[in-house]
Amino acid sequence: MSAPRSLSYAPGGRRVNWQKVAVIVAFGVVPVFLLLLFTYIPFAKMIQFSFYNMSYTKNKGFVGWDNYVKVFSKSEYVDAMLLSLYYMAGAVVQLSLALFFASVLSLEKIRGAGFFKSAMFFPFLVNGIAIGYIFKYFYTRGFVLDSVLQAIGIPLENLPYWLRDQSVNNWSLVFTSLWKYCGQNMVLFIGAIASIDPTLYEAATIDGANRWQQFCHIILPGIKTVFMLNLILSITGSLSAFEPAYVVGSMGANGTATFFIKIHQMAHVSGKVGQACAMAMVLMVLILIFTAGQRLFFRFVMKDSDNTFNAKSNKAKALW
């Protein structure tokens, strides 16, 4: 009986199913082609455009590093970069709150915990633009927030303009991001905590460890990978914050324009594509630097916590 036409024999005597090989190659070539077409080729062109003085319709010639020099020499761009510090501080608070709520819900038996998890996670499901308009109404003079504060006895004339006063408006926008992403991080932390061996808590309790000691020596080392991932995503997201400042802050008005908004204005309002590409490259380099720094921090500074966690894990297995 002859072998199927789609089969042939390799030099080692193995049969090769060429139909399967064709399907594998097709499914591999198409994604790679799309990745090259829509990611790597545009990225290469962006690097090229960053060295030119050009718009969408005109190319005025090669300018070398001038576009990059302008990014660091103009105060408006430097100030926009520094606004990321507000969002970074908010990211730290956000992760701290998410970790606190996740630890409480995981270690303590709380009635209605499922409802609380759902309520905390719900803002993440809402579209960012919709959240922006919700908070724009929330912060409007004399509306929701001002009405609540007046109800507890604070006169309206003593309250700032939450979106105009430059001493508080960026913190107001940071709270918008904190409200949206805190629940998402909490759910991720809860999943990571659930993967920790419960015998570790039992062994720690026998040793007389309280909840705080269990958190420091069991939970934190046990979820280090997830925590590092969330921290990296939060910090890189802080560097490229856009929706809160664009929607709530009325397209970056009153000193709320982040670096990402400056890129948008430079490319789509001023039409200076070359300068916008240079700014985008600077932003990418900053994100890579912060990501590498965080990885090095967790690799070397948190190394001792890994050893402690492994020792406690082996001790718990020995006890049980």
Backbone bond lengths (Angstrom), bond angles and torsions (degrees), N, CA, C in turn:
res aa  C-N    CA-C-N  psi(-1)  N-CA   C-N-CA  omega(-1)  CA-C   N-CA-C  phi
1 M - - - 1.468 - - 1.527 109.33 -
2 S 1.330 118.21 126.67 1.460 121.91 -175.62 1.518 111.22 -77.75
3 A 1.361 115.42 152.48 1.466 121.50 179.53 1.522 109.44 -72.98
4 P 1.328 118.06 151.74 1.466 121.34 176.29 1.526 110.52 -55.51
5 R 1.359 114.50 152.72 1.450 119.75 -176.25 1.529 111.85 -63.03
6 S 1.330 116.12 -29.51 1.458 118.74 -177.19 1.515 112.43 -76.80
7 L 1.336 116.77 -5.72 1.458 120.28 -178.25 1.526 109.72 -105.95
8 S 1.320 115.80 142.74 1.459 121.74 171.79 1.511 107.49 -143.77
9 Y 1.276 116.40 176.26 1.464 120.75 -174.62 1.523 110.31 -111.98
10 A 1.339 114.29 130.63 1.459 120.88 175.94 1.520 108.88 -79.59
11 P 1.349 118.72 166.65 1.470 120.81 -178.98 1.519 113.19 -54.89
12 G 1.309 119.35 -32.54 1.457 121.07 -179.37 1.517 113.79 -80.69
13 G 1.309 117.84 4.60 1.455 120.73 -179.52 1.513 113.63 90.77
14 R 1.316 118.18 -0.17 1.469 121.30 179.89 1.511 109.91 -80.83
15 R 1.335 116.20 144.80 1.455 120.92 177.32 1.528 109.57 -84.26
16 V 1.324 115.76 138.12 1.462 121.76 -179.79 1.526 108.93 -114.88
17 N 1.320 116.47 123.13 1.460 121.82 176.37 1.521 108.22 -90.44
18 W 1.334 116.26 100.70 1.462 120.32 -174.20 1.515 112.73 -69.86
19 Q 1.330 117.94 -25.90 1.467 119.39 175.12 1.526 110.55 -64.19
20 K 1.331 115.64 -42.62 1.463 119.58 178.63 1.523 110.44 -66.13
21 V 1.337 116.86 -40.12 1.454 120.22 178.09 1.526 110.57 -62.07
22 A 1.341 116.67 -41.35 1.465 120.63 -179.68 1.526 111.19 -63.79
23 V 1.341 116.12 -40.68 1.468 120.05 179.29 1.524 110.28 -64.95
24 I 1.342 117.08 -43.67 1.468 121.09 179.84 1.527 110.44 -62.14
25 V 1.343 116.47 -44.47 1.463 120.10 -179.72 1.529 110.50 -64.38
26 A 1.350 116.40 -42.13 1.462 119.93 -179.20 1.516 111.28 -62.63
27 F 1.339 115.70 -45.52 1.457 119.50 -179.50 1.538 111.71 -69.87
28 G 1.317 117.13 -21.28 1.458 119.76 176.81 1.513 112.61 -86.58
29 V 1.334 117.37 -38.15 1.460 121.68 -176.13 1.520 111.35 -70.21
30 V 1.327 117.56 -42.17 1.470 120.42 -176.30 1.530 111.97 -62.34
31 P 1.362 119.83 -50.21 1.476 117.83 177.72 1.526 113.35 -62.09
32 V 1.335 117.17 -38.48 1.464 119.54 178.87 1.520 110.55 -64.84
33 F 1.327 116.87 -40.87 1.460 120.92 177.94 1.525 111.21 -61.96
34 L 1.336 116.71 -45.64 1.468 120.54 178.90 1.522 111.15 -64.87
35 L 1.344 116.35 -37.57 1.465 120.15 178.39 1.530 110.74 -64.01
36 L 1.324 116.34 -43.02 1.458 119.85 178.03 1.530 111.01 -65.71
37 L 1.339 116.11 -42.57 1.460 120.96 -174.05 1.524 112.44 -68.35
38 F 1.344 116.30 -41.16 1.463 119.44 -172.29 1.528 114.12 -106.30
39 T 1.350 117.99 -4.95 1.471 119.52 -179.00 1.525 112.11 -123.79
40 Y 1.312 116.66 -63.66 1.461 119.43 -170.86 1.533 113.14 -74.94
41 I 1.306 117.99 -39.94 1.468 119.43 177.78 1.538 110.62 -66.61
42 P 1.347 119.70 -47.45 1.481 118.38 174.24 1.529 113.17 -59.71
43 F 1.340 116.64 -36.14 1.459 119.19 177.93 1.525 111.15 -63.92
44 A 1.321 116.51 -42.54 1.464 120.44 177.82 1.528 110.80 -63.57
45 K 1.335 116.77 -39.87 1.465 120.19 178.00 1.529 110.92 -66.77
46 M 1.330 117.24 -35.07 1.460 120.06 178.27 1.519 110.36 -63.99
47 I 1.329 116.83 -41.55 1.467 119.99 176.59 1.526 109.97 -61.01
48 Q 1.320 115.97 -43.21 1.472 119.92 179.24 1.532 111.00 -63.13
49 F 1.336 117.27 -46.94 1.472 120.56 -177.40 1.521 112.10 -64.27
50 S 1.339 117.19 -27.14 1.465 119.50 -177.06 1.526 113.02 -65.26
51 F 1.349 117.24 -14.22 1.469 121.05 179.19 1.527 112.29 -101.90
52 Y 1.344 116.13 11.83 1.455 119.99 -178.26 1.524 110.04 -124.38
53 N 1.331 115.27 151.94 1.462 121.99 171.25 1.521 106.62 -94.07
54 M 1.338 115.77 98.29 1.453 118.84 -171.28 1.517 110.73 -146.85
55 S 1.335 114.71 159.47 1.456 123.09 172.65 1.525 107.23 -120.40
56 Y 1.324 116.88 -167.34 1.462 119.53 179.36 1.530 112.21 -71.43
57 T 1.301 116.69 -21.53 1.472 119.85 -175.71 1.526 113.74 -117.17
58 K 1.333 118.81 -19.63 1.453 121.14 -176.10 1.525 111.17 -130.46
59 N 1.318 114.25 145.26 1.460 120.87 173.71 1.526 107.50 -120.95
60 K 1.350 115.65 111.54 1.465 120.69 -175.13 1.524 113.19 -91.35
61 G 1.328 116.08 7.09 1.452 118.23 173.09 1.520 114.25 114.56
62 F 1.321 114.10 169.11 1.455 123.41 -178.53 1.531 109.78 -74.59
63 V 1.351 115.89 132.04 1.470 120.25 -179.55 1.524 112.00 -122.42
64 G 1.315 117.64 2.74 1.459 120.39 177.92 1.524 112.58 66.65
65 W 1.333 114.92 -129.91 1.469 120.50 -175.71 1.526 113.10 -90.07
66 D 1.326 117.71 8.59 1.466 120.05 -175.98 1.526 112.37 -59.22
67 N 1.330 116.73 -39.79 1.475 119.58 -179.93 1.526 111.18 -62.79
68 Y 1.328 116.46 -36.79 1.468 120.10 -179.91 1.526 110.54 -73.05
69 V 1.330 116.47 -36.79 1.464 119.83 178.82 1.523 110.11 -62.91
70 K 1.326 117.41 -39.11 1.463 121.08 -179.98 1.524 111.78 -63.05
71 V 1.331 117.10 -33.18 1.462 120.29 -179.09 1.525 110.77 -60.14
72 F 1.329 116.58 -39.40 1.466 120.40 -175.78 1.531 112.97 -97.69
73 S 1.324 117.13 -8.84 1.464 119.16 -178.96 1.525 112.74 -98.17
74 K 1.324 117.98 -21.96 1.460 121.12 179.21 1.528 110.12 -91.56
75 S 1.313 115.70 128.03 1.467 120.47 -175.33 1.520 112.32 -64.18
76 E 1.331 118.48 -31.04 1.460 119.95 -178.01 1.534 111.33 -64.66
77 Y 1.330 117.48 -33.76 1.454 120.42 178.31 1.527 110.89 -75.87
78 V 1.313 116.44 -41.05 1.463 120.43 178.81 1.531 110.19 -63.97
79 D 1.330 116.70 -42.92 1.468 120.39 178.26 1.526 110.90 -62.83
80 A 1.326 116.59 -37.62 1.465 120.00 178.20 1.527 110.68 -65.04
81 M 1.338 117.05 -37.95 1.465 120.00 175.75 1.524 110.92 -62.88
82 L 1.322 116.11 -42.29 1.464 120.37 -177.22 1.518 111.99 -66.66
83 L 1.331 117.26 -23.28 1.465 119.46 176.92 1.529 111.36 -62.77
84 S 1.327 116.10 -22.48 1.472 119.33 178.08 1.521 111.23 -62.71
85 L 1.331 117.77 -24.08 1.456 120.71 179.18 1.521 111.13 -62.99
86 Y 1.337 117.05 -34.73 1.461 120.33 175.48 1.532 110.13 -59.56
87 Y 1.327 115.84 -47.50 1.461 120.24 -176.90 1.524 111.54 -71.38
88 M 1.337 117.10 -30.51 1.462 119.64 174.89 1.528 110.83 -65.90
89 A 1.333 116.00 -44.04 1.460 119.36 176.55 1.521 110.47 -60.97
90 G 1.329 116.36 -40.79 1.462 119.73 176.58 1.513 112.23 -64.17
91 A 1.341 117.08 -35.02 1.463 120.15 178.61 1.522 111.31 -65.62
92 V 1.340 117.23 -38.76 1.465 120.71 177.69 1.537 110.45 -63.87
93 V 1.343 116.13 -44.78 1.467 119.92 177.79 1.528 110.64 -63.26
94 Q 1.327 115.35 -41.88 1.460 120.83 179.70 1.525 111.83 -59.74
95 L 1.330 117.17 -48.24 1.467 120.87 179.71 1.525 111.36 -65.76
96 S 1.333 116.57 -36.86 1.465 120.09 179.02 1.524 110.78 -63.86
97 L 1.334 116.74 -45.54 1.459 120.28 178.62 1.523 111.35 -65.12
98 A 1.340 116.02 -42.21 1.465 119.77 -179.96 1.522 110.81 -62.42
99 L 1.331 116.95 -41.81 1.455 120.93 179.40 1.524 111.35 -67.90
100 F 1.330 116.68 -37.56 1.470 120.69 177.79 1.531 111.02 -63.12
101 F 1.332 116.31 -50.28 1.464 119.81 -179.45 1.524 111.08 -63.96
102 A 1.345 117.42 -39.32 1.465 120.59 179.75 1.524 110.87 -64.58
103 S 1.331 117.22 -40.22 1.462 120.57 -179.94 1.518 111.22 -66.99
104 V 1.334 116.32 -43.15 1.467 119.90 179.45 1.523 110.96 -63.22
105 L 1.332 116.69 -44.96 1.462 120.20 -178.06 1.522 112.36 -70.62
106 S 1.327 117.32 -23.29 1.469 120.65 -179.22 1.518 112.36 -88.52
107 L 1.324 117.57 -35.81 1.463 120.75 -174.58 1.531 112.90 -93.31
108 E 1.315 116.95 -25.08 1.463 120.11 -177.44 1.522 110.32 -110.84
109 K 1.314 116.56 145.96 1.456 121.45 175.52 1.527 108.42 -88.26
110 I 1.332 115.32 104.05 1.452 122.17 -175.73 1.523 109.39 -113.16
111 R 1.316 116.00 129.31 1.455 120.37 178.11 1.536 109.19 -68.35
112 G 1.311 115.78 134.34 1.462 120.52 -178.96 1.511 113.77 77.36
113 A 1.333 117.54 22.19 1.469 120.62 -178.73 1.530 111.60 -62.01
114 G 1.341 116.70 -37.31 1.464 119.82 179.64 1.521 112.17 -62.56
115 F 1.333 116.27 -41.63 1.472 119.92 177.74 1.519 110.45 -64.09
116 F 1.331 116.30 -41.25 1.459 120.03 -179.20 1.523 110.53 -63.81
117 K 1.321 117.71 -41.46 1.466 120.88 178.20 1.525 110.63 -62.36
118 S 1.330 116.40 -43.85 1.463 120.33 -179.52 1.523 111.10 -64.69
119 A 1.331 116.59 -42.75 1.460 120.43 -179.48 1.522 111.40 -64.50
120 M 1.337 116.57 -38.36 1.457 119.90 179.18 1.530 111.76 -70.88
121 F 1.327 116.77 -33.64 1.461 120.68 -176.54 1.528 112.25 -81.60
122 F 1.326 117.31 -23.10 1.465 121.31 -174.00 1.525 113.92 -55.45
123 P 1.353 121.09 -43.50 1.474 119.39 -179.10 1.523 114.14 -56.23
124 F 1.332 117.06 -30.25 1.465 119.60 179.83 1.527 111.49 -65.74
125 L 1.333 117.20 -26.08 1.464 121.43 -178.69 1.523 112.50 -79.81
126 V 1.323 116.90 -16.26 1.464 121.17 -178.45 1.526 109.67 -81.71
127 N 1.318 115.81 138.81 1.458 120.99 179.21 1.523 111.23 -58.37
128 G 1.338 116.41 139.73 1.460 120.84 -176.66 1.515 113.33 -61.30
129 I 1.339 117.61 -36.04 1.456 120.36 178.75 1.525 110.23 -66.01
130 A 1.344 115.99 -41.13 1.466 120.02 178.51 1.528 110.62 -62.81
131 I 1.339 116.57 -42.28 1.466 120.22 177.31 1.524 110.44 -61.75
132 G 1.317 116.38 -37.26 1.455 120.11 178.87 1.521 111.71 -60.49
133 Y 1.324 117.10 -45.15 1.469 120.13 179.99 1.530 111.45 -70.53
134 I 1.336 116.72 -32.64 1.470 119.35 175.82 1.527 110.27 -61.16
135 F 1.329 116.41 -47.29 1.466 119.78 -177.80 1.529 111.89 -75.51
136 K 1.304 117.25 -25.93 1.463 118.31 174.87 1.522 110.18 -63.71
137 Y 1.323 116.81 -40.59 1.465 121.49 174.93 1.523 110.15 -69.94
138 F 1.331 116.10 -37.30 1.466 121.33 -178.25 1.525 111.37 -61.92
139 Y 1.353 116.50 -39.17 1.466 121.50 -176.44 1.531 113.87 -90.70
140 T 1.334 118.71 -7.36 1.460 120.73 -176.98 1.524 111.19 -60.32
141 R 1.319 115.91 141.29 1.465 121.69 -176.70 1.533 111.54 -55.23
142 G 1.334 115.63 124.34 1.452 121.09 176.81 1.512 115.01 83.52
143 F 1.342 117.50 3.77 1.454 119.24 -177.89 1.530 110.67 -100.34
144 V 1.332 117.74 -135.79 1.465 121.95 -164.31 1.523 112.56 -58.11
145 L 1.335 117.34 -59.94 1.458 119.95 -175.25 1.526 111.68 -62.69
146 D 1.321 116.30 -44.18 1.466 119.45 179.37 1.526 111.27 -64.48
147 S 1.326 117.04 -36.54 1.465 120.28 179.03 1.522 111.45 -65.74
148 V 1.341 116.33 -40.06 1.472 119.93 178.47 1.523 110.48 -65.06
149 L 1.329 116.68 -44.46 1.457 120.19 -179.09 1.532 111.89 -67.50
150 Q 1.334 116.94 -34.50 1.464 119.47 175.54 1.523 111.17 -67.65
151 A 1.334 116.18 -33.21 1.461 120.29 -179.77 1.528 112.04 -65.50
152 I 1.340 117.16 -25.39 1.471 119.61 178.69 1.529 111.40 -97.93
153 G 1.343 116.32 10.62 1.455 119.90 170.30 1.511 117.45 104.30
154 I 1.332 118.76 9.41 1.470 120.73 179.03 1.525 108.74 -95.78
155 P 1.338 118.99 119.62 1.472 120.94 -178.87 1.529 111.23 -64.21
156 L 1.324 115.67 148.91 1.460 120.86 -178.32 1.527 111.62 -61.95
157 E 1.338 117.24 -37.36 1.463 119.95 -177.79 1.528 112.65 -67.11
158 N 1.337 117.05 -16.63 1.466 120.47 177.75 1.527 112.99 -90.38
159 L 1.309 115.80 -4.90 1.465 120.28 -178.16 1.524 110.31 -93.44
160 P 1.320 118.50 142.56 1.472 120.62 178.65 1.520 111.36 -78.01
161 Y 1.313 115.98 166.14 1.467 120.97 168.88 1.533 106.24 -81.72
162 W 1.322 115.09 107.00 1.461 120.32 -168.54 1.529 113.26 -61.07
163 L 1.314 118.07 -28.16 1.457 121.20 -177.94 1.529 113.14 -108.71
164 R 1.331 118.12 -1.08 1.460 121.53 178.53 1.526 112.48 -111.75
165 D 1.303 116.22 -39.08 1.458 120.79 -178.39 1.529 109.35 -69.32
166 Q 1.326 117.04 115.12 1.468 120.64 -174.38 1.527 113.40 -71.63
167 S 1.310 118.09 -6.87 1.464 120.00 175.34 1.525 112.15 -82.35
168 V 1.334 117.63 -16.76 1.475 120.22 -177.37 1.521 113.36 -131.30
169 N 1.348 118.50 -14.81 1.465 117.72 -170.62 1.526 113.22 -66.54
170 N 1.344 117.74 -35.72 1.470 118.54 178.83 1.529 111.78 -70.35
171 W 1.342 116.67 -34.14 1.468 118.83 174.90 1.522 110.51 -66.42
172 S 1.319 117.44 -34.68 1.465 120.73 176.68 1.521 110.77 -62.48
173 L 1.329 116.77 -41.22 1.462 120.56 178.83 1.527 111.33 -69.12
174 V 1.323 116.63 -36.59 1.467 120.41 177.61 1.529 110.32 -61.49
175 F 1.331 117.15 -39.80 1.461 120.37 178.55 1.526 111.18 -60.85
176 T 1.337 117.01 -32.08 1.460 120.72 177.15 1.526 110.81 -60.69
177 S 1.326 116.47 -46.74 1.468 120.37 178.19 1.517 111.56 -66.27
178 L 1.324 116.51 -39.60 1.465 120.45 179.34 1.523 110.19 -60.44
179 W 1.332 117.27 -44.20 1.465 121.84 -179.62 1.526 111.60 -62.86
180 K 1.332 117.11 -36.28 1.466 120.73 -176.96 1.526 112.75 -74.80
181 Y 1.330 117.95 -42.46 1.459 120.77 -168.22 1.531 114.70 -101.59
182 C 1.317 118.77 -10.12 1.463 120.29 -177.76 1.526 111.40 -61.17
183 G 1.331 117.47 -43.73 1.458 120.99 -178.96 1.509 113.23 -65.18
184 Q 1.335 116.66 -36.83 1.464 119.49 177.98 1.523 111.12 -62.29
185 N 1.333 116.25 -47.09 1.461 120.01 179.33 1.528 111.05 -64.83
186 M 1.332 116.95 -35.93 1.458 120.12 178.69 1.524 111.26 -61.11
187 V 1.335 116.47 -44.13 1.468 120.48 -179.78 1.526 110.69 -64.67
188 L 1.325 117.40 -40.36 1.468 120.25 177.34 1.522 111.28 -63.65
189 F 1.326 117.04 -40.07 1.463 120.38 178.47 1.531 111.05 -67.14
190 I 1.325 117.01 -38.92 1.464 120.03 178.79 1.527 110.45 -61.62
191 G 1.329 116.51 -42.12 1.462 119.85 177.33 1.518 112.08 -63.33
192 A 1.329 116.30 -39.57 1.470 119.62 179.17 1.528 111.08 -68.09
193 I 1.327 117.45 -41.19 1.469 120.97 179.88 1.528 110.50 -64.87
194 A 1.336 116.55 -35.65 1.468 120.24 179.98 1.522 112.12 -64.80
195 S 1.349 117.59 -22.20 1.469 120.38 -179.18 1.531 112.74 -82.70
196 I 1.334 118.04 -6.90 1.470 121.00 179.33 1.516 109.89 -76.85
197 D 1.306 116.52 138.23 1.460 122.24 -179.84 1.538 109.90 -60.10
198 P 1.352 118.56 119.28 1.474 120.18 -178.28 1.528 114.12 -63.69
199 T 1.330 117.06 -19.80 1.471 118.14 178.92 1.532 111.99 -66.66
200 L 1.347 116.24 -20.25 1.456 118.72 176.73 1.520 110.88 -64.60
201 Y 1.341 116.73 -39.68 1.462 119.79 178.60 1.533 110.80 -66.63
202 E 1.334 115.59 -38.33 1.461 119.63 -179.38 1.527 110.43 -66.50
203 A 1.336 115.62 -42.31 1.462 118.94 178.59 1.526 111.00 -65.80
204 A 1.332 116.79 -38.53 1.460 120.49 179.03 1.521 111.06 -66.81
205 T 1.332 116.68 -37.15 1.468 120.35 178.05 1.526 110.98 -64.86
206 I 1.323 115.89 -40.00 1.470 120.05 177.61 1.539 110.44 -62.47
207 D 1.334 115.33 -36.70 1.475 119.98 178.70 1.527 112.58 -75.82
208 G 1.335 117.07 -4.78 1.459 120.60 178.23 1.516 114.79 89.69
209 A 1.338 117.88 17.43 1.463 121.06 -179.60 1.523 110.53 -76.24
210 N 1.329 117.07 136.07 1.461 120.90 175.25 1.526 109.80 -86.82
211 R 1.346 115.75 -177.49 1.462 120.06 -176.18 1.535 111.38 -63.74
212 W 1.310 117.91 -39.85 1.450 120.70 -179.97 1.527 111.08 -63.65
213 Q 1.322 116.96 -42.72 1.466 120.63 178.59 1.529 110.88 -66.34
214 Q 1.337 116.69 -37.41 1.460 119.71 176.03 1.526 111.04 -64.31
215 F 1.334 115.44 -38.35 1.462 119.32 178.81 1.530 110.57 -64.65
216 C 1.326 117.55 -45.49 1.470 121.66 -175.94 1.519 113.04 -70.38
217 H 1.339 116.92 -37.73 1.466 119.98 -171.10 1.527 114.07 -105.39
218 I 1.327 117.73 -9.61 1.460 119.66 179.25 1.530 111.21 -120.23
219 I 1.329 116.71 -54.52 1.463 119.84 -174.31 1.530 111.37 -69.23
220 L 1.326 117.45 -52.57 1.469 119.59 -176.78 1.531 113.00 -58.49
221 P 1.353 119.21 -49.96 1.470 117.70 177.27 1.528 112.54 -65.11
222 G 1.336 116.52 -32.18 1.459 119.97 -176.89 1.515 114.24 -71.35
223 I 1.328 117.51 -26.41 1.467 120.50 -178.59 1.529 110.98 -112.32
224 K 1.322 117.19 22.03 1.461 120.73 -174.61 1.518 112.18 -57.22
225 T 1.330 117.35 -40.67 1.461 120.59 -177.56 1.521 111.17 -64.47
226 V 1.332 116.20 -46.96 1.468 120.19 179.62 1.525 110.45 -66.52
227 F 1.324 116.67 -39.93 1.464 120.12 179.39 1.530 110.56 -63.03
228 M 1.337 116.22 -42.30 1.458 120.17 179.28 1.523 110.63 -63.17
229 L 1.340 116.73 -41.83 1.461 120.45 179.23 1.525 110.83 -62.93
230 N 1.330 116.95 -46.53 1.464 120.20 179.39 1.529 111.83 -63.13
231 L 1.326 116.47 -37.96 1.455 120.01 179.74 1.524 111.00 -66.39
232 I 1.328 116.14 -43.61 1.462 120.02 178.72 1.524 110.68 -61.68
233 L 1.342 116.86 -45.64 1.455 120.37 179.88 1.526 111.55 -64.61
234 S 1.335 116.65 -37.80 1.460 120.25 -179.09 1.528 111.10 -68.79
235 I 1.340 116.83 -43.17 1.463 119.83 -178.74 1.526 111.08 -68.75
236 T 1.323 116.76 -44.21 1.464 118.83 178.37 1.532 110.79 -65.92
237 G 1.334 117.05 -35.22 1.457 119.49 174.69 1.513 112.44 -65.50
238 S 1.329 116.68 -32.92 1.468 120.45 177.31 1.520 111.34 -64.84
239 L 1.333 116.64 -38.21 1.455 120.15 179.93 1.526 112.40 -68.01
240 S 1.330 116.81 -26.11 1.468 120.27 -178.25 1.529 111.87 -115.35
241 A 1.337 117.15 31.42 1.468 120.78 179.45 1.527 110.12 -60.77
242 F 1.323 116.39 136.22 1.465 120.21 -176.53 1.527 112.81 -138.98
243 E 1.327 117.40 -55.67 1.466 121.16 -170.62 1.526 113.95 -58.86
244 P 1.355 120.17 -48.25 1.475 118.05 -178.34 1.527 112.85 -59.20
245 A 1.334 116.59 -46.53 1.465 119.71 -177.44 1.520 111.60 -71.05
246 Y 1.326 117.75 -31.94 1.466 120.37 -176.71 1.524 111.69 -77.58
247 V 1.339 116.84 -43.00 1.463 120.35 -175.46 1.524 110.88 -89.95
248 V 1.342 116.16 -56.85 1.460 119.55 -177.74 1.528 110.38 -69.84
249 G 1.312 116.74 -41.83 1.457 121.38 -177.50 1.506 114.86 -85.81
250 S 1.345 117.43 13.24 1.477 121.82 177.32 1.524 111.59 54.72
251 M 1.329 115.03 59.78 1.469 123.23 175.91 1.534 112.67 60.42
252 G 1.330 114.85 38.69 1.458 119.80 174.40 1.508 114.78 81.72
253 A 1.331 117.65 24.27 1.462 120.42 -179.67 1.523 111.03 -73.46
254 N 1.323 116.26 159.02 1.470 123.20 175.29 1.532 113.32 58.32
255 G 1.316 116.03 40.20 1.462 119.69 175.09 1.506 115.19 76.58
256 T 1.335 118.24 24.73 1.472 120.99 179.83 1.530 112.69 -107.86
257 A 1.329 117.76 4.93 1.465 120.71 -176.89 1.526 110.45 -72.13
258 T 1.314 117.01 113.80 1.452 121.96 176.64 1.530 109.71 -78.44
259 F 1.321 115.99 172.28 1.455 120.57 -178.44 1.526 110.90 -62.38
260 F 1.328 116.71 -35.08 1.458 120.46 179.57 1.524 110.61 -67.05
261 I 1.329 117.35 -36.74 1.461 120.56 176.74 1.524 110.07 -67.73
262 K 1.336 117.27 -37.91 1.458 120.49 176.69 1.526 111.07 -60.85
263 I 1.328 116.23 -38.59 1.472 119.63 176.78 1.524 110.01 -63.50
264 H 1.332 115.83 -45.08 1.470 120.35 178.90 1.532 110.80 -60.02
265 Q 1.317 117.96 -46.22 1.464 121.32 -179.84 1.520 111.59 -64.21
266 M 1.326 115.86 -39.78 1.460 119.56 -178.90 1.536 110.92 -66.04
267 A 1.323 117.29 -39.88 1.456 120.71 -176.11 1.522 112.85 -81.58
268 H 1.339 117.04 -46.11 1.466 120.42 -169.36 1.516 114.15 -102.07
269 V 1.329 118.64 -14.99 1.468 121.12 177.61 1.527 109.84 -104.42
270 S 1.339 115.61 -53.90 1.467 119.37 179.69 1.522 112.89 -81.16
271 G 1.338 117.06 -20.82 1.460 120.20 178.88 1.513 114.32 75.36
272 K 1.338 118.30 16.35 1.465 121.84 -179.74 1.529 108.75 -93.00
273 V 1.322 114.44 84.41 1.464 120.73 -173.55 1.519 111.42 -67.66
274 G 1.315 117.70 -40.87 1.459 120.24 -179.46 1.513 112.08 -61.24
275 Q 1.331 117.22 -45.62 1.464 121.23 178.36 1.522 110.93 -64.38
276 A 1.340 117.50 -40.35 1.464 121.12 179.18 1.529 110.99 -64.37
277 C 1.319 117.86 -38.97 1.470 121.24 178.07 1.520 110.64 -64.41
278 A 1.329 117.54 -39.98 1.465 120.69 177.65 1.521 110.41 -63.83
279 M 1.321 117.45 -41.21 1.459 121.32 177.91 1.529 110.83 -64.04
280 A 1.335 116.40 -39.63 1.465 119.95 178.19 1.525 111.26 -64.60
281 M 1.333 117.19 -37.36 1.454 120.51 177.61 1.528 111.23 -66.27
282 V 1.328 116.75 -40.27 1.468 120.77 177.37 1.519 109.71 -62.20
283 L 1.336 116.75 -42.69 1.469 120.27 178.92 1.524 111.10 -62.27
284 M 1.329 116.85 -41.12 1.461 119.98 179.44 1.525 111.06 -63.48
285 V 1.342 116.64 -42.01 1.469 120.42 179.34 1.528 110.50 -63.88
286 L 1.327 117.71 -41.07 1.470 121.04 177.77 1.527 111.00 -61.39
287 I 1.330 116.58 -42.38 1.465 120.43 178.88 1.525 110.61 -63.05
288 L 1.344 117.33 -41.96 1.462 120.77 178.95 1.524 111.06 -64.83
289 I 1.331 117.26 -39.19 1.470 120.81 -179.95 1.529 110.29 -65.04
290 F 1.328 117.23 -46.35 1.457 120.23 179.90 1.523 111.20 -65.66
291 T 1.318 117.15 -38.39 1.469 120.09 178.95 1.528 110.82 -64.73
292 A 1.338 116.99 -45.77 1.460 120.86 179.01 1.523 110.93 -63.58
293 G 1.345 116.89 -40.25 1.460 120.15 178.62 1.513 112.89 -62.08
294 Q 1.331 116.27 -41.19 1.466 119.41 178.68 1.527 111.53 -66.79
295 R 1.328 116.61 -39.51 1.464 119.48 178.80 1.531 111.08 -63.94
296 L 1.321 116.62 -41.69 1.463 119.74 177.35 1.521 111.36 -64.36
297 F 1.324 116.59 -38.83 1.463 120.61 178.83 1.523 110.73 -60.70
298 F 1.315 116.95 -48.26 1.459 119.88 -178.58 1.524 111.45 -70.48
299 R 1.323 117.13 -29.27 1.466 119.12 -178.15 1.519 111.86 -71.80
300 F 1.334 116.98 -39.45 1.463 119.82 -173.58 1.525 112.78 -103.48
301 V 1.322 118.14 -42.13 1.463 120.51 -176.49 1.522 111.16 -74.95
302 M 1.335 116.44 -37.70 1.459 120.33 -177.01 1.529 112.73 -90.97
303 K 1.324 117.81 9.88 1.460 120.96 -177.04 1.519 111.67 -64.69
304 D 1.333 116.62 -39.66 1.463 120.44 -179.35 1.515 112.11 -64.41
305 S 1.336 116.74 -35.09 1.466 119.31 179.58 1.520 111.11 -66.01
306 D 1.342 117.43 -33.42 1.465 120.38 176.09 1.525 110.83 -63.69
307 N 1.334 116.56 -43.73 1.459 119.89 179.41 1.524 111.54 -63.40
308 T 1.340 116.13 -40.67 1.465 120.07 178.26 1.519 110.89 -63.70
309 F 1.330 116.29 -43.14 1.458 120.45 -179.91 1.519 111.29 -62.93
310 N 1.331 117.78 -43.46 1.463 120.90 179.62 1.523 111.10 -64.76
311 A 1.332 117.07 -38.34 1.461 120.01 178.81 1.524 111.16 -64.69
312 K 1.343 116.26 -43.10 1.460 119.55 179.18 1.525 111.16 -67.38
313 S 1.324 116.32 -35.29 1.449 119.90 178.68 1.526 111.37 -64.75
314 N 1.338 117.24 -42.75 1.456 120.70 178.18 1.529 110.82 -66.72
315 K 1.326 116.84 -35.16 1.465 120.45 179.23 1.523 110.70 -67.00
316 A 1.332 116.36 -41.07 1.460 120.64 179.22 1.528 111.47 -64.73
317 K 1.331 116.37 -40.37 1.467 119.85 178.31 1.529 110.77 -65.38
318 A 1.326 115.80 -35.42 1.465 119.20 178.52 1.536 111.35 -67.42
319 L 1.345 116.04 -36.26 1.465 119.86 -179.77 1.519 112.61 -72.25
320 W 1.326 115.66 -35.75 1.447 118.97 -173.47 1.531 113.11 -106.31
